[in-house]
Amino acid sequence: MKPDPMQKIVLVAGTRPNFVKVAPLWRAFSQRENVEVVLIHTGQHYDEAMSRVFFDDLGLPEPAFNLNAGGKSHARQTAAIMERFDEVMDQIRPDDVVVVGDVNSTLACSLVAVKRGIRTSHVEAGLRSFDRAMPEEINRLATDAIADLLFVSEPSGLKNLQREGVAEDKIHFVGNVMIDSLVYAQESIRTSRALESLRLKEREYVLMTLHRPSNVDDSVRLQQVMDWIMGLSLRIPVVLPLHPRTLSNLEKSGSDLVKMRSEYPNLKITAPRGYIDFQRLLKGARMVVTDSGGLQEETTWLGIPCVTLRENTERPVTIDQGTNFLAGSSLKEASGMVDRFLNGGMTINDKPDLWDGRAAERIAKIIVDGG
C-alpha cells in the first residue's frame, strides 16, 4: 500500500500580528503526518530586530523565504509582494496557501495563489469594520471574496459572510488563533521580568498603544492625544511602547521625547516590545487604551478593561461579550471610561466561544483531512 502523498502547505506572514496568528498554525500543521509546512515572511514589517524577537518568542523557525517587501505605498508594497511571491510559487508549487489577518500581504498572496489555482484559505475571515477608509477593510473584503476556505473567529464573521452571499461550505467557525498563541505562551509570560525592568507594580499602571492613521498621522490630533496621555500619567503610570509609525510622526512634528520623559516621569515611553514581554505588560495592567484590533481580543480573553480610540471595531464580540469599549475620537469620552475603570466599574463576562487555544488544530483538521 502506497503512503499518502505529501501535502505542501504555505503559511504567509507579513507583520508582527501575523506572526502571532501563524505560530499556532505552524505547530498544528507540523504535527500532522504527510504534511510539509513552508513559512514565508513577506517582509512587510521589515525591522529585523523586532521580527527576530517575535519569531523567537513564538517558537517559529527561520522562514524558508523572506520576500523583503519593505515599506512602500500600499500599491507599491502590494505589487512587490505579488511579484516576489509569484516567483516563490514557481519554486515550491504548494497544494495550499494559508493567509491570516488583513494586511497587504494577506491580499497580495491570496491574489497570486488564487490566480494560480492553488487552494487558498483565509484565517480570521469575515471581520468587518464597515469603514472603507481603512486599508485593512479593503484587504478583508477582497481576500474573503476570492479565498476558497474562510476560517472565522467570532459570530459576527459568520453573519457578515452569509450576508455577502458566500457559499456555506466555504465558511468554518473555528475560534481565534491569536488566543492560541496567548494560551501557548502563558508560562513564558508568567516568568517575564518586563514589569521589573520598568519598575512597575501589578495593576498599578495603564498600558497604551497607538498606530492608526486616524490617531497618529494628523499632527494636531497626535498632539491632542499625547497631551491627554501626559495628563493621564499624572494620575497613574502610563506605559507607551511606540509603534514605528507613531515615533516617526512625533519626530516629524518636532516633539521632544527626552523633555517629555523628564517632565512626566510616570509616562514610560519605550521601544516596541517582543511578544512575551508585551504580553506580561498586558497581563499586569490595570487597564488598556489602544487603537489596535488584536489588543481588543487579548484584553477580552484576559478580562482587562480596554478603551479603544476608534469609531468602529471589526471585532464586535469584544464589546458584546468582552471588556472592550469604544470611545470614538472623543478624548472626553475616553476620560470618562478611564475614570470608571480606574474606580473598578466593570463586569467580566465569559470568554467568547471557541477562544480555547485550539483554533489552529481545528483549521489543520479541515485543510488536511477535509473536516
BATOR-225357 format. One record per residue (C-alpha): residue in one letter; x, y, z. Coordinates in Angstrom, 2 decimals, decimal comma. Each point is the difference from the previous one (the first is absolute). Layout:
# residues N
<node code="A" px="X" py="Y" pz="Z"/>
...
This chain:
# residues 371
<node code="M" px="0,00" py="0,00" pz="0,00"/>
<node code="K" px="1,45" py="3,34" pz="-1,04"/>
<node code="P" px="0,34" py="2,71" pz="2,69"/>
<node code="D" px="-2,20" py="3,06" pz="-0,35"/>
<node code="P" px="1,65" py="2,69" pz="-2,14"/>
<node code="M" px="1,66" py="2,90" pz="1,78"/>
<node code="Q" px="-2,20" py="3,10" pz="0,24"/>
<node code="K" px="1,99" py="3,22" pz="-0,30"/>
<node code="I" px="-1,53" py="2,95" pz="1,89"/>
<node code="V" px="1,30" py="3,57" pz="-0,14"/>
<node code="L" px="-0,58" py="2,31" pz="2,98"/>
<node code="V" px="0,33" py="3,72" pz="-0,72"/>
<node code="A" px="0,96" py="2,61" pz="2,60"/>
<node code="G" px="0,80" py="3,64" pz="-0,66"/>
<node code="T" px="-0,36" py="1,95" pz="3,25"/>
<node code="R" px="0,54" py="-0,62" pz="3,70"/>
<node code="P" px="-3,71" py="-0,70" pz="0,66"/>
<node code="N" px="0,17" py="-2,50" pz="-2,87"/>
<node code="F" px="2,84" py="-1,85" pz="1,75"/>
<node code="V" px="-2,24" py="-0,41" pz="3,07"/>
<node code="K" px="-2,74" py="-1,53" pz="-2,17"/>
<node code="V" px="2,31" py="-2,19" pz="-2,10"/>
<node code="A" px="1,94" py="-1,55" pz="2,92"/>
<node code="P" px="-2,79" py="-2,32" pz="1,21"/>
<node code="L" px="-0,78" py="-0,94" pz="-3,60"/>
<node code="W" px="3,62" py="-0,96" pz="-0,59"/>
<node code="R" px="-0,07" py="-2,23" pz="3,09"/>
<node code="A" px="-3,32" py="-1,59" pz="-0,93"/>
<node code="F" px="1,02" py="-0,80" pz="-3,59"/>
<node code="S" px="3,48" py="-1,17" pz="1,05"/>
<node code="Q" px="-1,56" py="-2,65" pz="2,24"/>
<node code="R" px="-1,93" py="-1,53" pz="-2,90"/>
<node code="E" px="1,37" py="-2,96" pz="-1,94"/>
<node code="N" px="0,71" py="0,42" pz="-3,72"/>
<node code="V" px="-0,07" py="3,78" pz="0,25"/>
<node code="E" px="2,86" py="2,32" pz="-0,94"/>
<node code="V" px="-0,37" py="3,53" pz="1,34"/>
<node code="V" px="1,77" py="2,89" pz="-1,73"/>
<node code="L" px="0,13" py="3,30" pz="1,90"/>
<node code="I" px="0,31" py="3,16" pz="-2,10"/>
<node code="H" px="0,68" py="3,45" pz="1,47"/>
<node code="T" px="-0,91" py="2,76" pz="-2,45"/>
<node code="G" px="2,08" py="2,57" pz="1,88"/>
<node code="Q" px="-2,91" py="2,46" pz="0,25"/>
<node code="H" px="1,21" py="0,77" pz="3,54"/>
<node code="Y" px="3,60" py="0,30" pz="-0,92"/>
<node code="D" px="1,94" py="0,82" pz="3,20"/>
<node code="E" px="2,10" py="-3,11" pz="0,46"/>
<node code="A" px="0,50" py="0,39" pz="3,75"/>
<node code="M" px="-3,71" py="0,02" pz="0,82"/>
<node code="S" px="-0,83" py="-2,75" pz="-2,47"/>
<node code="R" px="2,72" py="-2,19" pz="1,52"/>
<node code="V" px="-1,29" py="0,56" pz="3,55"/>
<node code="F" px="-3,52" py="-0,97" pz="-0,99"/>
<node code="F" px="1,15" py="-3,15" pz="-1,79"/>
<node code="D" px="2,06" py="-1,03" pz="3,03"/>
<node code="D" px="-2,76" py="0,78" pz="2,50"/>
<node code="L" px="-2,59" py="-1,94" pz="-1,98"/>
<node code="G" px="2,19" py="-3,02" pz="-0,75"/>
<node code="L" px="-0,07" py="0,55" pz="-3,74"/>
<node code="P" px="2,80" py="-1,31" pz="-2,22"/>
<node code="E" px="1,97" py="2,15" pz="-2,37"/>
<node code="P" px="-2,26" py="0,67" pz="-3,01"/>
<node code="A" px="0,78" py="-2,04" pz="-3,07"/>
<node code="F" px="-0,30" py="3,19" pz="-2,05"/>
<node code="N" px="0,09" py="3,71" pz="0,85"/>
<node code="L" px="-1,41" py="2,15" pz="-2,79"/>
<node code="N" px="1,47" py="3,23" pz="1,47"/>
<node code="A" px="-2,91" py="2,09" pz="-1,25"/>
<node code="G" px="0,75" py="2,84" pz="2,43"/>
<node code="G" px="-1,88" py="3,23" pz="0,48"/>
<node code="K" px="-1,59" py="1,65" pz="-3,03"/>
<node code="S" px="-3,37" py="1,43" pz="-0,98"/>
<node code="H" px="-2,86" py="-2,50" pz="0,17"/>
<node code="A" px="0,02" py="-0,53" pz="-3,77"/>
<node code="R" px="3,77" py="-0,39" pz="-0,32"/>
<node code="Q" px="0,25" py="-2,30" pz="3,02"/>
<node code="T" px="-2,87" py="-2,20" pz="-1,20"/>
<node code="A" px="1,54" py="-0,20" pz="-3,48"/>
<node code="A" px="3,46" py="-0,84" pz="1,37"/>
<node code="I" px="-1,40" py="-2,79" pz="2,17"/>
<node code="M" px="-2,01" py="-1,42" pz="-2,89"/>
<node code="E" px="2,97" py="-0,07" pz="-2,36"/>
<node code="R" px="2,36" py="-1,61" pz="2,50"/>
<node code="F" px="-2,57" py="-2,46" pz="1,34"/>
<node code="D" px="-0,81" py="-1,08" pz="-3,54"/>
<node code="E" px="3,67" py="-0,84" pz="-0,58"/>
<node code="V" px="0,10" py="-2,06" pz="3,20"/>
<node code="M" px="-3,12" py="-1,91" pz="-1,07"/>
<node code="D" px="1,88" py="-1,05" pz="-3,14"/>
<node code="Q" px="2,64" py="-1,57" pz="2,23"/>
<node code="I" px="-2,10" py="-1,83" pz="2,59"/>
<node code="R" px="-3,34" py="-0,69" pz="-1,76"/>
<node code="P" px="-2,14" py="-0,46" pz="3,15"/>
<node code="D" px="-3,38" py="-1,69" pz="0,35"/>
<node code="D" px="-1,34" py="2,66" pz="2,39"/>
<node code="V" px="0,72" py="3,60" pz="0,93"/>
<node code="V" px="-1,21" py="1,28" pz="3,37"/>
<node code="V" px="-0,17" py="3,75" pz="0,67"/>
<node code="V" px="-0,97" py="1,72" pz="3,24"/>
<node code="G" px="-1,38" py="3,37" pz="1,06"/>
<node code="D" px="-0,57" py="3,07" pz="-2,12"/>
<node code="V" px="3,30" py="1,51" pz="-1,10"/>
<node code="N" px="1,35" py="0,59" pz="-3,51"/>
<node code="S" px="1,81" py="-3,35" pz="0,12"/>
<node code="T" px="-3,33" py="-1,75" pz="0,59"/>
<node code="L" px="-1,58" py="1,35" pz="-3,15"/>
<node code="A" px="3,11" py="-0,10" pz="-2,19"/>
<node code="C" px="0,78" py="-3,65" pz="0,64"/>
<node code="S" px="-3,66" py="-1,00" pz="-0,30"/>
<node code="L" px="-0,21" py="1,57" pz="-3,44"/>
<node code="V" px="3,09" py="-1,83" pz="-1,19"/>
<node code="A" px="-1,07" py="-3,36" pz="1,42"/>
<node code="V" px="-3,60" py="0,14" pz="-1,25"/>
<node code="K" px="1,04" py="0,99" pz="-3,53"/>
<node code="R" px="2,37" py="-2,97" pz="-0,04"/>
<node code="G" px="-2,82" py="-2,35" pz="1,00"/>
<node code="I" px="1,51" py="-0,73" pz="3,42"/>
<node code="R" px="-2,55" py="-0,62" pz="2,76"/>
<node code="T" px="0,11" py="3,09" pz="2,20"/>
<node code="S" px="-1,18" py="0,34" pz="3,61"/>
<node code="H" px="-0,62" py="3,22" pz="1,92"/>
<node code="V" px="0,34" py="-0,20" pz="3,77"/>
<node code="E" px="-1,92" py="2,71" pz="1,88"/>
<node code="A" px="-2,53" py="0,35" pz="-2,81"/>
<node code="G" px="-3,24" py="1,94" pz="0,13"/>
<node code="L" px="1,07" py="2,82" pz="2,31"/>
<node code="R" px="-1,42" py="3,36" pz="-1,07"/>
<node code="S" px="0,38" py="3,54" pz="1,32"/>
<node code="F" px="-2,33" py="1,31" pz="-2,76"/>
<node code="D" px="2,49" py="2,84" pz="-0,48"/>
<node code="R" px="1,48" py="-0,10" pz="-3,49"/>
<node code="A" px="2,37" py="2,83" pz="0,85"/>
<node code="M" px="2,03" py="-2,67" pz="1,84"/>
<node code="P" px="2,42" py="-1,81" pz="-2,34"/>
<node code="E" px="-0,47" py="-3,10" pz="2,14"/>
<node code="E" px="-3,73" py="-0,07" pz="-0,81"/>
<node code="I" px="0,72" py="-0,09" pz="-3,73"/>
<node code="N" px="2,49" py="-2,84" pz="0,54"/>
<node code="R" px="-2,59" py="-1,96" pz="2,02"/>
<node code="L" px="-2,77" py="0,41" pz="-2,54"/>
<node code="A" px="2,15" py="-0,87" pz="-3,00"/>
<node code="T" px="1,70" py="-3,00" pz="1,63"/>
<node code="D" px="-3,29" py="-1,48" pz="1,18"/>
<node code="A" px="-1,49" py="0,47" pz="-3,47"/>
<node code="I" px="2,65" py="-2,18" pz="-1,66"/>
<node code="A" px="1,16" py="-2,51" pz="2,63"/>
<node code="D" px="-1,15" py="-3,65" pz="-0,11"/>
<node code="L" px="-0,25" py="-0,63" pz="3,75"/>
<node code="L" px="-0,97" py="2,65" pz="2,55"/>
<node code="F" px="0,86" py="-0,60" pz="3,66"/>
<node code="V" px="-2,01" py="2,17" pz="2,37"/>
<node code="S" px="0,97" py="1,10" pz="3,51"/>
<node code="E" px="-3,29" py="1,44" pz="1,34"/>
<node code="P" px="-3,77" py="-0,09" pz="-0,74"/>
<node code="S" px="-0,02" py="3,36" pz="-1,81"/>
<node code="G" px="2,27" py="-1,52" pz="-2,64"/>
<node code="L" px="-2,57" py="-2,68" pz="-0,77"/>
<node code="K" px="-2,79" py="2,55" pz="-0,35"/>
<node code="N" px="2,08" py="2,31" pz="-2,20"/>
<node code="L" px="1,03" py="-2,75" pz="-2,42"/>
<node code="Q" px="-3,52" py="-1,37" pz="-0,20"/>
<node code="R" px="-1,37" py="3,48" pz="-0,71"/>
<node code="E" px="2,59" py="0,39" pz="-2,78"/>
<node code="G" px="-1,26" py="-3,18" pz="-1,63"/>
<node code="V" px="2,99" py="-2,26" pz="0,64"/>
<node code="A" px="-0,75" py="-3,69" pz="-0,47"/>
<node code="E" px="-0,54" py="-1,78" pz="3,33"/>
<node code="D" px="2,46" py="-2,79" pz="-0,80"/>
<node code="K" px="2,85" py="2,53" pz="-0,14"/>
<node code="I" px="-0,62" py="1,37" pz="3,51"/>
<node code="H" px="1,35" py="-1,62" pz="3,18"/>
<node code="F" px="-0,37" py="1,40" pz="3,53"/>
<node code="V" px="3,18" py="-1,16" pz="1,73"/>
<node code="G" px="0,91" py="2,55" pz="2,70"/>
<node code="N" px="2,85" py="2,43" pz="0,36"/>
<node code="V" px="3,63" py="-0,89" pz="-0,78"/>
<node code="M" px="1,20" py="3,17" pz="1,80"/>
<node code="I" px="-1,27" py="-1,59" pz="3,20"/>
<node code="D" px="1,79" py="-3,26" pz="-0,89"/>
<node code="S" px="3,32" py="1,86" pz="0,25"/>
<node code="L" px="-1,02" py="1,64" pz="3,26"/>
<node code="V" px="-0,92" py="-3,36" pz="1,54"/>
<node code="Y" px="3,21" py="-1,61" pz="-1,29"/>
<node code="A" px="2,24" py="2,72" pz="1,46"/>
<node code="Q" px="-1,51" py="0,28" pz="3,48"/>
<node code="E" px="2,94" py="-1,53" pz="1,86"/>
<node code="S" px="2,56" py="2,17" pz="-1,81"/>
<node code="I" px="-2,16" py="3,06" pz="0,62"/>
<node code="R" px="-0,21" py="-0,83" pz="3,71"/>
<node code="T" px="3,79" py="-0,06" pz="0,36"/>
<node code="S" px="0,69" py="3,16" pz="-2,04"/>
<node code="R" px="1,73" py="2,83" pz="1,89"/>
<node code="A" px="-1,63" py="2,75" pz="-2,07"/>
<node code="L" px="-1,68" py="1,66" pz="3,00"/>
<node code="E" px="3,18" py="0,03" pz="2,04"/>
<node code="S" px="2,00" py="1,49" pz="-2,86"/>
<node code="L" px="-2,36" py="3,01" pz="-0,08"/>
<node code="R" px="-0,48" py="0,14" pz="3,79"/>
<node code="L" px="-3,71" py="-0,69" pz="-0,26"/>
<node code="K" px="-2,35" py="-1,55" pz="2,52"/>
<node code="E" px="-2,77" py="-2,44" pz="-0,87"/>
<node code="R" px="-3,31" py="1,74" pz="-0,82"/>
<node code="E" px="1,49" py="3,44" pz="0,67"/>
<node code="Y" px="0,56" py="1,27" pz="-3,54"/>
<node code="V" px="-1,78" py="0,53" pz="-3,33"/>
<node code="L" px="1,35" py="-1,59" pz="-3,20"/>
<node code="M" px="-0,51" py="2,01" pz="-3,20"/>
<node code="T" px="0,66" py="-0,61" pz="-3,68"/>
<node code="L" px="-0,70" py="2,33" pz="-2,93"/>
<node code="H" px="0,68" py="-0,48" pz="-3,70"/>
<node code="R" px="-3,19" py="0,57" pz="-2,05"/>
<node code="P" px="0,21" py="2,82" pz="-2,56"/>
<node code="S" px="-3,10" py="1,61" pz="1,55"/>
<node code="N" px="1,94" py="0,54" pz="3,23"/>
<node code="V" px="3,60" py="0,52" pz="-1,04"/>
<node code="D" px="0,22" py="1,31" pz="-3,58"/>
<node code="D" px="-1,53" py="3,43" pz="0,61"/>
<node code="S" px="2,41" py="2,08" pz="2,10"/>
<node code="V" px="-2,78" py="1,90" pz="1,80"/>
<node code="R" px="-1,83" py="-3,19" pz="0,98"/>
<node code="L" px="3,25" py="-1,68" pz="1,03"/>
<node code="Q" px="0,91" py="2,92" pz="2,26"/>
<node code="Q" px="-3,48" py="-0,04" pz="1,56"/>
<node code="V" px="0,34" py="-3,70" pz="0,75"/>
<node code="M" px="3,51" py="0,44" pz="1,43"/>
<node code="D" px="-1,18" py="2,86" pz="2,22"/>
<node code="W" px="-2,80" py="-2,22" pz="1,24"/>
<node code="I" px="2,45" py="-2,83" pz="0,70"/>
<node code="M" px="2,33" py="2,32" pz="1,89"/>
<node code="G" px="-2,92" py="1,20" pz="2,11"/>
<node code="L" px="-1,00" py="-3,58" pz="0,78"/>
<node code="S" px="3,55" py="-0,78" pz="1,11"/>
<node code="L" px="-0,39" py="2,56" pz="2,81"/>
<node code="R" px="-2,61" py="-2,35" pz="1,51"/>
<node code="I" px="1,47" py="-3,44" pz="-0,73"/>
<node code="P" px="3,14" py="-1,26" pz="-1,76"/>
<node code="V" px="-0,50" py="-0,44" pz="-3,75"/>
<node code="V" px="2,08" py="-2,38" pz="-2,13"/>
<node code="L" px="0,13" py="0,97" pz="-3,68"/>
<node code="P" px="2,03" py="-2,29" pz="-2,30"/>
<node code="L" px="0,39" py="2,15" pz="-3,10"/>
<node code="H" px="-1,01" py="-1,51" pz="-3,32"/>
<node code="P" px="2,49" py="1,01" pz="-2,75"/>
<node code="R" px="-2,74" py="1,96" pz="-1,80"/>
<node code="T" px="-0,84" py="1,96" pz="3,16"/>
<node code="L" px="3,65" py="0,68" pz="0,78"/>
<node code="S" px="0,62" py="1,26" pz="-3,54"/>
<node code="N" px="-2,98" py="2,37" pz="0,16"/>
<node code="L" px="1,02" py="1,31" pz="3,42"/>
<node code="E" px="3,47" py="0,75" pz="-1,33"/>
<node code="K" px="-1,44" py="1,73" pz="-3,09"/>
<node code="S" px="-2,18" py="2,19" pz="2,22"/>
<node code="G" px="3,03" py="1,09" pz="2,05"/>
<node code="S" px="-1,00" py="-1,73" pz="3,25"/>
<node code="D" px="2,82" py="-0,18" pz="2,53"/>
<node code="L" px="-0,27" py="-3,48" pz="1,52"/>
<node code="V" px="2,92" py="0,60" pz="2,36"/>
<node code="K" px="-1,72" py="3,09" pz="1,44"/>
<node code="M" px="-3,31" py="-1,86" pz="0,14"/>
<node code="R" px="1,53" py="-2,81" pz="2,04"/>
<node code="S" px="1,68" py="2,51" pz="2,31"/>
<node code="E" px="-3,13" py="2,05" pz="0,67"/>
<node code="Y" px="-2,28" py="-3,03" pz="0,32"/>
<node code="P" px="2,01" py="-2,68" pz="1,82"/>
<node code="N" px="-3,05" py="-2,28" pz="0,28"/>
<node code="L" px="-0,27" py="-0,09" pz="-3,80"/>
<node code="K" px="2,18" py="-2,94" pz="-0,98"/>
<node code="I" px="0,59" py="0,31" pz="-3,75"/>
<node code="T" px="1,80" py="-3,10" pz="-1,23"/>
<node code="A" px="1,07" py="-1,70" pz="-3,20"/>
<node code="P" px="-2,31" py="-2,72" pz="-1,36"/>
<node code="R" px="0,11" py="-3,13" pz="2,16"/>
<node code="G" px="0,31" py="-3,63" pz="-0,97"/>
<node code="Y" px="-3,07" py="-2,19" pz="0,24"/>
<node code="I" px="0,71" py="-1,55" pz="3,42"/>
<node code="D" px="0,98" py="3,24" pz="1,74"/>
<node code="F" px="-2,92" py="1,90" pz="-1,52"/>
<node code="Q" px="-2,44" py="-2,68" pz="1,12"/>
<node code="R" px="1,42" py="0,23" pz="3,52"/>
<node code="L" px="-0,61" py="3,76" pz="-0,04"/>
<node code="L" px="-3,51" py="-0,67" pz="-1,26"/>
<node code="K" px="-0,76" py="-2,64" pz="2,61"/>
<node code="G" px="1,13" py="2,26" pz="2,84"/>
<node code="A" px="-1,77" py="3,18" pz="-1,14"/>
<node code="R" px="-2,86" py="1,65" pz="1,86"/>
<node code="M" px="-1,49" py="0,83" pz="-3,37"/>
<node code="V" px="0,91" py="0,53" pz="-3,67"/>
<node code="V" px="-0,52" py="2,92" pz="-2,37"/>
<node code="T" px="0,59" py="-0,87" pz="-3,65"/>
<node code="D" px="-1,03" py="0,22" pz="-3,64"/>
<node code="S" px="1,24" py="-3,54" pz="-0,73"/>
<node code="G" px="-2,28" py="-2,80" pz="-1,15"/>
<node code="G" px="1,91" py="-2,88" pz="1,57"/>
<node code="L" px="0,19" py="1,65" pz="3,41"/>
<node code="Q" px="-3,79" py="0,21" pz="0,10"/>
<node code="E" px="-0,03" py="-3,81" pz="-0,24"/>
<node code="E" px="2,82" py="-0,66" pz="2,46"/>
<node code="T" px="-1,47" py="2,27" pz="2,67"/>
<node code="T" px="-3,38" py="-1,71" pz="-0,44"/>
<node code="W" px="1,58" py="-3,40" pz="0,63"/>
<node code="L" px="1,98" py="1,32" pz="2,98"/>
<node code="G" px="-2,93" py="1,94" pz="1,50"/>
<node code="I" px="1,83" py="3,35" pz="-0,05"/>
<node code="P" px="-1,92" py="3,25" pz="-0,72"/>
<node code="C" px="0,82" py="1,43" pz="-3,44"/>
<node code="V" px="-0,85" py="3,47" pz="-1,30"/>
<node code="T" px="0,30" py="0,10" pz="-3,79"/>
<node code="L" px="0,66" py="3,36" pz="-1,68"/>
<node code="R" px="-1,89" py="-0,83" pz="-3,17"/>
<node code="E" px="-3,44" py="0,69" pz="-1,43"/>
<node code="N" px="-0,55" py="-3,66" pz="-0,87"/>
<node code="T" px="1,30" py="-3,50" pz="0,56"/>
<node code="E" px="0,13" py="-3,02" pz="-2,29"/>
<node code="R" px="-0,11" py="-2,17" pz="3,16"/>
<node code="P" px="-3,43" py="0,69" pz="1,54"/>
<node code="V" px="0,13" py="-3,10" pz="2,20"/>
<node code="T" px="2,56" py="1,90" pz="2,10"/>
<node code="I" px="-2,73" py="2,54" pz="0,78"/>
<node code="D" px="-3,02" py="-2,31" pz="0,16"/>
<node code="Q" px="1,67" py="-2,66" pz="2,11"/>
<node code="G" px="3,34" py="1,46" pz="1,03"/>
<node code="T" px="1,66" py="2,88" pz="1,77"/>
<node code="N" px="0,40" py="2,40" pz="-2,93"/>
<node code="F" px="-1,62" py="3,44" pz="-0,19"/>
<node code="L" px="0,07" py="2,37" pz="-2,97"/>
<node code="A" px="0,79" py="3,62" pz="0,82"/>
<node code="G" px="-0,04" py="1,15" pz="-3,62"/>
<node code="S" px="2,22" py="3,03" pz="-0,60"/>
<node code="S" px="-1,21" py="1,75" pz="3,16"/>
<node code="L" px="2,70" py="0,32" pz="2,64"/>
<node code="K" px="-2,67" py="1,29" pz="2,38"/>
<node code="E" px="-1,91" py="-3,24" pz="-0,48"/>
<node code="A" px="3,22" py="-1,95" pz="0,49"/>
<node code="S" px="0,68" py="1,89" pz="3,24"/>
<node code="G" px="-3,41" py="-0,98" pz="1,35"/>
<node code="M" px="0,65" py="-3,66" pz="-0,79"/>
<node code="V" px="3,46" py="0,15" pz="1,57"/>
<node code="D" px="-1,47" py="1,53" pz="3,18"/>
<node code="R" px="-2,57" py="-2,78" pz="0,16"/>
<node code="F" px="2,52" py="-2,79" pz="-0,40"/>
<node code="L" px="2,58" py="1,48" pz="2,36"/>
<node code="N" px="-2,80" py="0,00" pz="2,58"/>
<node code="G" px="-0,71" py="-3,68" pz="-0,67"/>
<node code="G" px="-3,21" py="0,32" pz="-2,01"/>
<node code="M" px="-0,11" py="-3,00" pz="-2,35"/>
<node code="T" px="-1,68" py="-3,39" pz="-0,21"/>
<node code="I" px="2,09" py="-2,82" pz="-1,47"/>
<node code="N" px="-1,90" py="-2,33" pz="-2,34"/>
<node code="D" px="0,77" py="-3,52" pz="-1,16"/>
<node code="K" px="2,61" py="-0,51" pz="-2,71"/>
<node code="P" px="-1,40" py="-0,10" pz="-3,57"/>
<node code="D" px="-0,84" py="-3,39" pz="-1,48"/>
<node code="L" px="2,96" py="-2,08" pz="-1,24"/>
<node code="W" px="2,60" py="2,45" pz="1,35"/>
<node code="D" px="1,56" py="-3,02" pz="1,67"/>
<node code="G" px="3,50" py="-0,30" pz="-1,44"/>
<node code="R" px="-0,93" py="-2,65" pz="-2,57"/>
<node code="A" px="-1,12" py="2,01" pz="-3,05"/>
<node code="A" px="3,11" py="-0,94" pz="-2,00"/>
<node code="E" px="-0,62" py="-3,71" pz="0,61"/>
<node code="R" px="-3,51" py="0,36" pz="-1,41"/>
<node code="I" px="1,32" py="1,86" pz="-3,05"/>
<node code="A" px="2,68" py="-2,64" pz="-0,65"/>
<node code="K" px="-2,58" py="-2,79" pz="0,21"/>
<node code="I" px="-2,25" py="1,67" pz="-2,59"/>
<node code="I" px="2,83" py="0,81" pz="-2,43"/>
<node code="V" px="1,82" py="-3,34" pz="0,30"/>
<node code="D" px="-2,85" py="-2,45" pz="0,66"/>
<node code="G" px="-2,86" py="1,89" pz="-1,63"/>
<node code="G" px="-1,95" py="0,43" pz="3,24"/>
